[in-house]
Amino acid sequence: MRQAWIIAAKDLKLRVRDRSAFIVGIIAPLGLAAIFSSIFNPIENFDFSATYAVVDQDGGLVATQFVGGLEQFGAGAEIIKVATRKEAIDLADVEPFTSGEGVDAAFVIPPGFSDAIQSDRPAELEVISGPGGVAASVAVAFAEQFASEMTFARIAVASYESLGGTDDRLSAGLRALATPSPVSLEDLHAANKELAGKTFYAAGLAIFFLFFTVQFGVNSLLDERHAGTLRRLMAAPMRRSSIVLGKGIMSFVLGLVSMVVLIVATTLLFGAEWGNPLGVFLLVVGGIVSALGIMGIVAGFAKTAEQAQNYSSMLAVILGFLGGTFFPVGQAGGILADLRFITPHAWFMRGLGDLAGGNVADVFPAVGALLLFGLVTGAIAALGLKKGLQP
């Protein structure tokens, strides 16, 4: 074991001197994380803002309630009250909406609207969409929600009257609207088990470049063979397994250092939220073990160091993209969403997502999958590496 640590320390010194591990393991992923954070952070922190025009030609109780609900609903939205429908159309037709004179959408409440709602007559509410895009769609959604509430109130009043109720329709309708909904929905998965944008890209880039980092150790066996120093190591009074173990220790240390630095740096610089430190540590260890096994297969069966480096890079890129380190592959659905779990990258990202909405125990399945990747591929890699150490 002592010989393995000596070999690992020697290789670590070489990597520190040529600085290649720093570039691949820290500088490159951190730089890309900064770029992605600057690009997608404004989208993630999008604040809703809109300008709506309202033409209240009715002035009744229901119309007043609609306008009040719109003002309360549209936090961040500016409500402009205009007198005529033509004026509202003119404001909505401003194109492009950059001069500050237009509106995203306009609501027109016709005369007799409140009376129609309180009776059995049909009522109309007009929504004039402008060039506002999302804001215009929100206006339509609000009008549809209000219409659904009025329909619910009318049905409730009709049921009340059919059962012999004696209160007037207005009072019964107001009571129906004030009744709280018996069912509420809460999206636990979307709200609590999905990584935020900054965390997603920080984690994806970290696990992506981890596979490039650990290949320095496993591929160094081929470098030793090419330089002729492997024969000297094999002639030394040590077990040949110590040589392989030393290379593995060096790769593990490089991977662990790079991941720790990236986690701390992205947390402090970009505000990434990785979750419980113990759960993150378990996932990092599992990710390193799986990366060592997969990259070890390439190093064990490649004939030259150049061939191993090319194959390792190709495999790392393919697994990274398939595993969803650059974009959420799971949202694509279909076979691609299922295939991503043949990669350790997907299990690493899955584990972080589970940790974001749960506790340390929730990462055990992902950690188990990562370790299984490492054990299976490591056993296969050991066969090839052992063959390469034959005299």
N, C-alpha and C positions, 0 to 999 in steps of 0.2 A: 504493500500500500504506500510505503514511503517513497518508493521509486516512482509510482504514478504521480504523486504530488510534486516530485522534483521535475518530472517531464511537463506537467501542467504549468508549473511556475516558469519554466524556461520558455514555453510557447507563449505564455501571457506577456512576458517581457518583450518578446519579439513583436507581438501585436501592438503593444503600447508604443514601441519605437517607431513602427511604420504608420501608425495612426489609422490604418484601414478600418479597424474594428470601430473606432469612434465615428468615422464618417458613415459607415453602413448602419451601425447599431443605434446611433444617437442623432447625429447631425441631420442625416437625410430624412428620417421619419419625423423629427421635430420640425424641420423646415416645411415639410409637406403638411403637417398638422396645422402650422401657422397659416399656410395658404388656404387650406380648406376652412379653417375657422374664420378667416377674414371674408371668405366668399359666402359661406352659408350662415354665419352668425346673424347678419341682418335679416335673413329670411326667418330664422328660428325666433328672433326677438321681434317679429313683426307686430306692430301695434295697429289695431283697427282704427281707422279714421274715415269719416264720410260726411257728406253734406247732403241733406235731404230738404226738399221743398214740400210744404203742406198747404193745400187749398181746402179750407173748411167752409163749405157753402151750406152746411147744415146747422152747426152751432148747438146741436142737441147733446143730451147726456152721453150717449154712446160715442158720438164723434169726439167729445171732450175726453172721454176715457181712452179712445184710440190715440189721440195726440199725446196725452199724458203718458200712456204706455210706451209710445215711440221715444219720447224724451228720456224716459227712464231706461229703456232698452238700449238706446244708442249712446252708451257711455263712450265718449270719444267722437261722437257724431254731432254735427252742427245742424240744428233744425231752423229752417227759414220759412216763415209764414208769408204766403203771397195771396193776392186777392182773387186772381182769375186763373182758369185752366190754361189759357193761352200763355200767360206769363210763366206758368210752371213748365209748359212744353218748351218755350224759348230757352229757359234755363237748362233744361235737360238736353237740349240739342247743341249746346256749346261743344265744339270739337276742334282741337283737342282740349281736354279739361285741364288746362295749365294756367289760365289767366286768373283763376280765382273767382270768376264770375258765373260759373256753371254749377250744376248740382249732379250728384251721382244718380239720383232718382227723385221722382215727385209722386206724392199721394194726393189724389183728388177725391174729396168726400162730397158727394152730390147732395142737393137739398132733399129733405125727407128721409135721410139715411137712418137716423135714430128711431123715427116712428116706424119705419119698415122693419127694423131689427126687432122692435118690441111687439110687432104684430106678426101675422102669418104671411105677409107679403115678402117677395124676394128683395134683397138689397144688393147694391153693387158698390164696390170700392175699386177705384182705378189706380193702377201703379204704372207710372211712365218711367221706363228704364233709360238712364243716360249712358255715357261712355265709361262708367265707373268700374266695370268688371265685377270684382268680388263684392264691392259695396252695393251695386245694383242687385246682385243675387240675394244679398242679405235683406234688402228691402222687400223683395218678393217673398222671401221666406217669412219675414215678420208679418206681412199681410195675410199669408196663408195660415199662420198660427193664430192670428186674431180671428180669422173667419172660422177656424175650427172651434175656438172658444165660444164664439157666438152660436154656432150650431149646437154645441153641447148645452149651452144655457137654454136655447129654445126647446130642445128635447126634454131637458129637465123640467121646464115650466109646463110643457104639454103633459108630462107624466104626473106632475103635481096636480094639475087641474083634473085629469082623468080619475084621480083618487079622491076627488072631492075637496081639494084645497080651496080656501076662501080668500087668501091674500091676493092682492092685485098682481098682475103679470110682472110689473117692474120690480117689486119687492122680491118675488120668487126668483126672478132672473138674477138679481144681485146676490141673493143668497147662494144660488148655484155657482156663480162665478167665484164667490169667496170660499167655496168648499175646497179644501186641499185635495190634491190628487191622491188616490189610494195606493198608487204604484209609483215608485221612483226607480230609475235605472242608474247604475253606477258601473263604469267601465274600469274594472280593476286592472285588466291586462294592459290596455292602451295607456292608462295614466301612470301605472306604477312599474311595469315590467318592460318598458322600452327605453333604450338609451337616448338621452338627449343628443342633439346634433354634434356638439363639440366633443362629448364623450364618445360617441359612436366613431367619429373619424380618428380620434386619438387612439382608441383601442384597436381599431381596424389597422391603422398604420403600424402600431406597435407589434401586433402579432404577425403582420405581413413581413416586416423587416427582421423579425426574430429568426425566421428561417434562413435569411441571408447571413445573419450574424453567427449562428451555430455552425454553419458550413465551414467557417475558418478552421475549426478544430478537427472535424471529421475529414476534411479534405487535406489537412496538413500531413496525414499519413502518405498520401500520394506525392506531396511535395518532398517529404523526407526520402521517399524511394527515388524520385527523380534526381535529387541532389546527392544521393549516395550515402546520406547519414543514417538511413534506416538500417543498413547492414551493421553499422557501428552499434546502434541501439540493440539490435538482436544479438550481437556478440557480447554485449555487456552481461554481467552476472545478475540478471533479473528475468522474471517471467514475461513472456510475450504479451500476456493478458494485461500486464501493467502498462505496456505501451498504449494499448487501446484505451484502457481506463484513464490514463493521463490525458489523452486527447479528448475523451469525453468530459472529464472534469474541467478542462480548459474551455470547452464549448459551453458547458453549463454555467460557469462563472461569467463568461462573456454575455450570455443570454440574460442571466439574472441581473447583472449590472445595468445592461442597456434597458431592460424593462423597468427596473426601479427608477432609473434616471428619467425615463420618459413619463412614468406615472406621476412622479413628483413635479416635473417641469410642466406638463400639460395641466396639472391641477393648479399650480401657482400662476402660470402665464395665461392660460386660456379658460380657466374656470371649469375644467372637466371634472365630473363627479364619478369616481370609480366605484365607490361603495365601501362596504366593510373591509378594513385592511386584511383581516385574516382570510376572508373569502377571496379577495383579489390575489393574495399570496398563493393560495391553493391553486387557483386557476393559472397563475403565472408558472408555477412549478409543473403543473400538468402540461401546459403549452410548451415549455422547454423540453420536457421528456419526449413529447410527441415529435417535436421538431428534430431532436437528436436521432430518434429512430428512423424517421423518413429520410433525412439527409444522409444518415449512415448507410442506408441501402444503396444510394447512388455512389457514395465513396467506396463501398465494399465491392461493387461490381464494375466500376469504371476502370478503364485501362490506364488512363493518363490523368494528371491533375487538371489539364485544360478541359478534357472531356467531362470530368466530374463537375467542374465549375459551371460549364454550359448546361449540363443536364440538371444540376441543382437549381440554377436560376430559372430555367424553363418550368421546372416542377413547382417552385415556390410561387411563380407568377400565376400559373394555372390554378393551383390550390387557393391562392389568395383571392382571385376573382370569383372562382366558384363558391368559395366560402363566404362571400359577401363582405369583404373588408373595405370595399370602396363604395358600395351602395347596398341597401337592404334587399338582398335577393329574395328573402321570404315574402316580400310584398308582391313580387312578380307572380307568385302562385304557380301551379302546374308542376311539371317534373323538375324544373330548375329549383324550386323551393324545397323539394325532397332530396335532390342530389347534393345539396350543400352540406348535408350532415355526413357525407363520406369524407369530409375534410375536418381537421382539428380546428381550423379557423372558425368554422360555424359554431362548433361546440364552445369555443372560448367566448365568442360574442354572445351566444345563448346563455352561458353561465353568468356573464356580467349583467345581462338583462334580467335574469332571475334574481340576481343579488340586488339589483336596483329596486325591486318591488318586494323583497322578502328578507330572509336572514341567511346566515352562513350555511345552514343545512340545505338550502335550496340549490346550492352550487354543486352538491355532491354528485348528482347524475352527470353533469358536464365534466367535472374533474375525473370521474370514473371513466368516461369515454375518452378523455385526453390521455390518461394513463394507459388505457387499453391500446390506443393507437401506438403509444411509445413502446409498450411491451411486445406487441406483435411485430411491429416493424423493426424494433431493436433486435429481436431474436433472428429475424431474417438478415439484418445487417451484420450481426455477429458472424454468421457463416461466411459472408463475403470478406469481411475484414480478417478473419482467421486464415482464410485461404491466401490473402495477400501477404501474410506474415510468414508463409512457408519459405524455407531456405531454397 
